[in-house]
Amino acid sequence: MLRLSLLSPLLACLSLVVATAQADIVIGQSVPTTGVAAGTGKALALGASLYFGRINAGGGLFGEPIDHQVLDDGYDPKRTVANTQELVEKKGALALVSYYGTATTLELIKSKVLDNAGVPLVGVHSGAEAVRNPGDPFIFQTRASYKQEIDRLVQLLAGNLGVTRIAVVAQQDAYGQSGVDALKAALQKRNLTLTGEYWYDRATGDTTKAAQEAAKLNPEAVVLVAISKPAGTFIKKFKELGGTSQLYGLSPIQFEEVIANIGKKYAHGLGISQVYPYPGNAQMKFIREFQQDTDAVLRSGDYPSYAVFEGYLSAKLVVDAIKRAGKAPTRAGVYNALTQMHRYDLGGFVINFDEKNRLGSKFIDLTMISPTGTLTR
């Protein structure tokens, strides 16, 4: 049975649609479904559930439906580890899918829960170097790094637009530190330094002081190493205080969440780097499949589309690895199948894993929120 406890009634309804029998194939997921990061966490879980629902509607895997177990970690690293232990040790998860956050992933790596159980995790919502190098052999990454995102943004700002006065607003944790370090390195390559550096508390998401200080400085551009809600509150306050800087954020910022929080008037003009193809690009076969399964959900506007896509993609990779592992799949079999996904082409978007490489993608796209609340590219 597809169990999606702690999520929306929509997900609960979906579980009733696809539930047909008690499953032997358990796939676990720990994400924040409460707290400051709940919007993105719920979207990751929804995306995975929709793909598993597609598989279950077609008879499941080897005649067994997928039992998708979702636990809320509230963006708390300790709870992420505890959830993973429960999923692996008590619920018997064959694999894990689409986790959220840098600090949570670092704590998971430190705990050695994945290594000790020999269970693969496909997809984490983080591009921090600390979770990638050296990373963990049991974590298969589907995103480009924050370093790659920032290199692309700095190339646009300093290389193409001639912008030299660049400040940063960052979350006070491993995610923020990773982004700030990457930004400083990218600027140094061009003989530039940060004009301003402002931090906000991870737990509260309060960006008031950062907005006040950044508006006073008003540099040419501000890079936001933030998640959606704090990014939105910063932008609104910054503009209300008269800030006119160009604003750019990294992929953890979901544009729909920003618009929902502060409106199109304030969100307009925010540039965001993306690490997945645009979910509205119907030219890609895989995205057409995604759109068929998510049309009603995305039209509701309740869930950020890139995060739903990320969960959906990770679920597909897990399912294909289980298929490759064969009947009566084991954790070791799924792990080995993932290491053999060489140049896994989804129609223009390529994932590449091998025996040594767990960094599956280098894809970067630059987008901007338009006055109508859509993305331009």
C-alpha positions as CSV (number, residue, x, y, z in Angstrom):
1,M,0.0,0.0,0.0
2,L,1.2,3.5,-0.8
3,R,1.3,5.2,2.6
4,L,1.8,9.0,2.6
5,S,1.1,9.9,6.2
6,L,1.6,13.5,7.2
7,L,1.0,14.9,3.7
8,S,-2.1,16.5,2.2
9,P,-5.5,15.0,1.7
10,L,-4.7,14.9,-2.0
11,L,-1.9,12.5,-1.4
12,A,-4.1,10.4,0.9
13,C,-6.6,10.1,-1.9
14,L,-3.9,9.0,-4.3
15,S,-2.9,6.3,-1.9
16,L,-6.4,4.9,-2.0
17,V,-6.4,4.9,-5.8
18,V,-3.2,2.9,-6.1
19,A,-3.4,0.5,-3.1
20,T,-4.3,-3.0,-4.2
21,A,-2.4,-5.4,-1.9
22,Q,0.1,-5.5,0.9
23,A,3.5,-4.8,-0.7
24,D,6.9,-6.4,-0.3
25,I,8.7,-3.5,-2.1
26,V,9.1,-0.7,0.4
27,I,10.7,2.5,-0.7
28,G,11.4,5.1,2.1
29,Q,11.6,8.9,2.1
30,S,12.4,11.4,4.9
31,V,11.5,15.0,4.1
32,P,10.2,18.1,5.9
33,T,6.4,18.1,5.7
34,T,6.2,20.7,8.5
35,G,8.2,23.8,9.2
36,V,10.0,26.3,7.1
37,A,10.9,23.9,4.3
38,A,7.5,22.0,4.2
39,G,6.4,23.3,0.8
40,T,9.4,21.8,-1.0
41,G,9.5,18.7,1.2
42,K,5.8,17.9,0.4
43,A,6.4,18.5,-3.3
44,L,9.4,16.0,-3.3
45,A,7.2,13.4,-1.7
46,L,4.3,14.1,-4.0
47,G,6.5,13.8,-7.1
48,A,7.8,10.4,-6.0
49,S,4.3,9.2,-5.0
50,L,2.9,10.1,-8.4
51,Y,5.5,8.1,-10.2
52,F,5.1,5.1,-7.9
53,G,1.3,5.5,-8.5
54,R,1.9,5.2,-12.2
55,I,3.9,1.9,-11.6
56,N,1.3,0.5,-9.2
57,A,-1.6,1.3,-11.6
58,G,0.3,-0.9,-14.2
59,G,0.5,-3.8,-11.9
60,G,3.5,-2.8,-9.7
61,L,7.0,-4.4,-9.9
62,F,7.1,-8.1,-10.4
63,G,3.4,-8.2,-9.5
64,E,3.9,-6.4,-6.2
65,P,2.9,-2.7,-5.6
66,I,5.3,-0.2,-4.2
67,D,4.8,0.7,-0.6
68,H,6.0,4.3,-0.4
69,Q,6.7,5.2,3.2
70,V,7.1,9.0,3.9
71,L,8.3,10.3,7.3
72,D,8.4,14.0,8.4
73,D,11.8,15.2,9.6
74,G,10.9,18.9,10.0
75,Y,14.2,19.9,8.3
76,D,16.0,18.5,11.5
77,P,19.1,16.5,10.8
78,K,18.7,14.3,13.9
79,R,15.1,13.4,12.9
80,T,16.4,12.6,9.4
81,V,18.8,10.0,10.8
82,A,16.1,8.6,13.2
83,N,13.6,8.4,10.3
84,T,16.1,6.6,8.1
85,Q,16.9,4.1,10.8
86,E,13.1,3.4,11.1
87,L,12.7,3.1,7.4
88,V,15.7,0.7,7.0
89,E,15.5,-1.3,10.2
90,K,11.8,-1.5,11.0
91,K,10.0,-1.0,7.7
92,G,12.6,-2.9,5.6
93,A,13.1,-0.3,2.9
94,L,14.7,-1.7,-0.3
95,A,15.8,1.8,-1.3
96,L,15.4,5.4,-0.3
97,V,14.4,8.3,-2.5
98,S,14.6,12.1,-2.7
99,Y,15.7,13.5,0.7
100,Y,15.9,17.2,1.5
101,G,18.7,19.5,2.7
102,T,22.4,19.9,3.2
103,A,22.6,19.7,7.0
104,T,20.3,16.7,7.0
105,T,22.3,14.9,4.4
106,L,25.6,15.6,6.2
107,E,24.2,14.2,9.4
108,L,23.0,11.1,7.5
109,I,26.5,10.6,6.0
110,K,28.1,11.0,9.4
111,S,25.7,8.4,10.9
112,K,26.8,5.7,8.5
113,V,23.2,4.3,8.5
114,L,23.2,3.9,4.7
115,D,26.6,2.2,4.6
116,N,25.8,-0.1,7.5
117,A,22.5,-1.2,5.9
118,G,23.8,-1.3,2.3
119,V,20.8,0.7,1.2
120,P,21.0,3.2,-1.7
121,L,19.5,6.7,-1.5
122,V,18.6,8.2,-4.9
123,G,18.4,12.0,-4.9
124,V,19.1,14.6,-2.3
125,H,17.9,18.2,-2.5
126,S,21.3,19.7,-2.0
127,G,24.2,20.6,-4.2
128,A,26.7,21.4,-1.5
129,E,30.3,20.2,-2.0
130,A,30.3,18.8,1.5
131,V,27.7,16.2,0.5
132,R,29.3,15.5,-2.9
133,N,33.0,15.3,-2.3
134,P,33.8,12.8,-0.9
135,G,30.1,12.2,-0.3
136,D,28.8,8.7,0.4
137,P,28.9,5.8,-2.1
138,F,25.3,5.0,-1.2
139,I,24.0,8.4,-2.2
140,F,23.3,8.8,-5.9
141,Q,23.0,12.5,-6.8
142,T,20.7,13.8,-9.5
143,R,21.6,17.5,-9.2
144,A,24.4,19.7,-10.4
145,S,26.4,21.4,-7.6
146,Y,25.9,24.8,-6.0
147,K,29.4,25.5,-7.2
148,Q,28.3,24.9,-10.8
149,E,25.2,27.0,-10.3
150,I,27.2,29.9,-8.9
151,D,29.9,29.7,-11.6
152,R,27.1,30.1,-14.1
153,L,25.5,33.0,-12.3
154,V,28.8,34.8,-11.8
155,Q,29.7,34.3,-15.5
156,L,26.4,36.0,-16.3
157,L,26.8,38.9,-13.9
158,A,30.5,39.6,-14.1
159,G,31.4,38.1,-17.4
160,N,28.4,39.1,-19.6
161,L,26.8,42.0,-17.8
162,G,29.9,43.6,-16.3
163,V,28.6,43.6,-12.7
164,T,31.3,44.0,-10.1
165,R,29.5,44.9,-6.9
166,I,27.9,41.6,-5.7
167,A,26.7,40.8,-2.2
168,V,25.3,37.6,-0.7
169,V,22.5,36.7,1.6
170,A,22.9,33.2,3.0
171,Q,21.3,30.7,5.4
172,Q,23.5,30.2,8.5
173,D,24.3,26.5,8.0
174,A,26.2,24.1,5.8
175,Y,24.1,25.0,2.8
176,G,24.7,28.7,3.2
177,Q,28.4,28.2,3.9
178,S,28.8,26.1,0.8
179,G,27.2,28.7,-1.4
180,V,29.2,31.6,0.1
181,D,32.4,29.7,-0.3
182,A,31.6,28.9,-3.9
183,L,30.7,32.6,-4.6
184,K,33.9,33.9,-3.1
185,A,35.9,31.4,-5.2
186,A,34.1,32.3,-8.4
187,L,34.6,36.0,-7.8
188,Q,38.3,35.5,-6.9
189,K,38.9,33.9,-10.3
190,R,37.8,37.2,-11.8
191,N,39.8,39.4,-9.3
192,L,36.6,40.4,-7.5
193,T,35.5,40.2,-3.9
194,L,32.2,40.2,-2.1
195,T,30.7,43.7,-1.5
196,G,28.5,42.5,1.3
197,E,27.9,39.3,3.3
198,Y,24.6,38.8,5.2
199,W,23.3,35.8,7.1
200,Y,19.9,34.7,8.5
201,D,19.0,32.1,11.1
202,R,18.2,28.7,9.7
203,A,15.6,27.8,12.3
204,T,13.5,31.0,12.2
205,G,14.1,32.1,8.6
206,D,14.1,35.7,9.7
207,T,15.8,37.8,7.0
208,T,14.8,41.3,8.4
209,K,18.3,42.4,9.4
210,A,19.8,41.0,6.2
211,A,17.3,43.0,4.1
212,Q,17.9,46.2,6.0
213,E,21.7,46.0,5.7
214,A,21.6,44.9,2.0
215,A,19.1,47.7,1.1
216,K,21.4,50.3,2.8
217,L,24.4,49.0,0.7
218,N,22.3,48.5,-2.4
219,P,25.0,46.8,-4.5
220,E,24.5,46.0,-8.2
221,A,23.5,42.4,-7.5
222,V,22.6,40.2,-4.5
223,V,22.9,36.4,-4.6
224,L,20.5,34.5,-2.4
225,V,21.8,31.3,-0.9
226,A,18.4,30.6,0.7
227,I,15.3,28.5,0.6
228,S,12.0,29.6,-0.6
229,K,10.2,31.3,2.3
230,P,13.2,33.2,3.7
231,A,14.1,34.2,0.1
232,G,10.6,35.6,-0.4
233,T,10.6,37.6,2.9
234,F,14.0,39.0,2.1
235,I,12.9,40.2,-1.4
236,K,9.8,41.9,-0.1
237,K,11.5,43.7,2.7
238,F,14.5,44.6,0.6
239,K,12.3,46.2,-2.1
240,E,10.1,47.9,0.4
241,L,13.2,49.5,1.9
242,G,14.2,50.9,-1.6
243,G,16.6,48.2,-2.7
244,T,17.1,48.1,-6.4
245,S,19.8,45.4,-6.8
246,Q,19.4,42.6,-9.3
247,L,18.4,39.5,-7.3
248,Y,19.5,36.0,-8.1
249,G,18.9,32.7,-6.2
250,L,19.9,29.1,-6.4
251,S,17.8,26.1,-7.3
252,P,16.5,25.4,-3.7
253,I,14.3,28.5,-4.2
254,Q,11.0,27.4,-5.7
255,F,9.5,30.2,-7.7
256,E,5.9,29.2,-7.1
257,E,6.5,29.4,-3.3
258,V,8.1,32.8,-3.6
259,I,5.1,34.1,-5.5
260,A,2.6,32.5,-3.1
261,N,4.4,34.2,-0.2
262,I,5.0,37.7,-1.5
263,G,3.0,38.1,-4.8
264,K,4.1,38.6,-8.4
265,K,4.7,42.3,-7.8
266,Y,7.7,41.7,-5.5
267,A,8.8,38.3,-7.0
268,H,9.1,39.8,-10.5
269,G,12.7,40.0,-11.7
270,L,14.1,37.3,-9.5
271,G,16.6,35.2,-11.4
272,I,16.9,31.6,-10.4
273,S,19.4,28.9,-11.5
274,Q,17.8,25.5,-12.2
275,V,19.3,22.1,-12.1
276,Y,16.5,20.3,-14.0
277,P,14.8,20.9,-17.3
278,Y,11.8,23.2,-17.3
279,P,8.8,21.0,-16.2
280,G,6.7,22.7,-18.9
281,N,8.9,21.6,-21.8
282,A,6.7,19.2,-23.6
283,Q,9.3,18.5,-26.2
284,M,11.0,15.9,-23.9
285,K,9.2,12.5,-23.7
286,F,9.9,12.1,-20.0
287,I,8.5,15.5,-19.2
288,R,5.3,14.7,-21.3
289,E,4.9,11.6,-19.1
290,F,5.5,13.7,-16.0
291,Q,2.9,16.3,-17.2
292,Q,0.3,13.5,-17.7
293,D,0.7,12.4,-14.2
294,T,0.9,15.8,-12.5
295,D,-1.4,18.0,-14.6
296,A,-4.2,18.3,-12.0
297,V,-1.7,18.8,-9.2
298,L,0.4,21.5,-10.9
299,R,-2.7,23.4,-12.2
300,S,-3.8,23.7,-8.6
301,G,-0.7,25.8,-7.9
302,D,-0.3,24.2,-4.5
303,Y,3.1,22.5,-5.2
304,P,6.3,23.9,-6.7
305,S,6.8,22.2,-10.1
306,Y,10.6,21.8,-10.1
307,A,10.5,20.0,-6.7
308,V,7.6,17.7,-7.8
309,F,9.7,16.9,-10.9
310,E,12.8,16.2,-8.8
311,G,10.8,13.7,-6.7
312,Y,9.3,12.1,-9.8
313,L,12.7,11.8,-11.5
314,S,14.3,10.1,-8.4
315,A,11.4,7.7,-8.2
316,K,11.8,6.7,-11.8
317,L,15.5,6.0,-11.3
318,V,14.8,3.9,-8.3
319,V,12.1,1.9,-10.1
320,D,14.4,1.3,-13.1
321,A,17.2,0.1,-10.9
322,I,14.8,-2.3,-9.1
323,K,13.7,-3.7,-12.5
324,R,17.3,-4.1,-13.5
325,A,18.0,-5.9,-10.2
326,G,15.5,-8.6,-11.3
327,K,12.8,-10.6,-9.4
328,A,13.2,-10.8,-5.6
329,P,15.4,-7.6,-5.6
330,T,17.9,-7.0,-2.8
331,R,19.5,-3.8,-1.6
332,A,22.8,-4.9,-3.1
333,G,21.1,-5.7,-6.4
334,V,19.5,-2.2,-6.6
335,Y,22.8,-0.6,-5.6
336,N,24.7,-2.4,-8.3
337,A,22.1,-1.6,-10.9
338,L,22.4,2.1,-10.1
339,T,26.2,1.9,-10.6
340,Q,25.5,0.6,-14.1
341,M,23.3,3.5,-15.2
342,H,25.8,4.9,-17.7
343,R,24.5,7.8,-19.7
344,Y,20.9,7.2,-18.8
345,D,19.2,9.5,-21.4
346,L,15.7,10.9,-20.6
347,G,15.5,12.7,-23.9
348,G,18.0,15.5,-23.6
349,F,18.5,15.3,-19.8
350,V,21.2,12.7,-19.0
351,I,22.0,11.0,-15.7
352,N,25.3,9.2,-15.5
353,F,26.4,6.9,-12.7
354,D,29.1,4.3,-12.7
355,E,31.2,2.2,-10.2
356,K,33.0,5.3,-8.9
357,N,30.8,8.3,-9.9
358,R,27.7,9.2,-7.9
359,L,27.3,12.8,-9.3
360,G,24.7,12.1,-12.0
361,S,24.2,15.5,-13.6
362,K,25.9,18.8,-14.6
363,F,22.7,20.4,-16.1
364,I,22.3,24.1,-15.4
365,D,19.6,26.4,-16.7
366,L,19.0,30.1,-15.9
367,T,15.4,31.4,-15.4
368,M,13.7,34.6,-14.3
369,I,10.3,35.3,-12.8
370,S,8.2,37.4,-15.2
371,P,5.7,40.1,-14.3
372,T,2.9,37.6,-15.0
373,G,4.4,35.1,-12.5
374,T,5.7,32.7,-15.1
375,L,9.4,31.7,-15.8
376,T,11.3,33.1,-18.7
377,R,14.5,31.4,-19.8
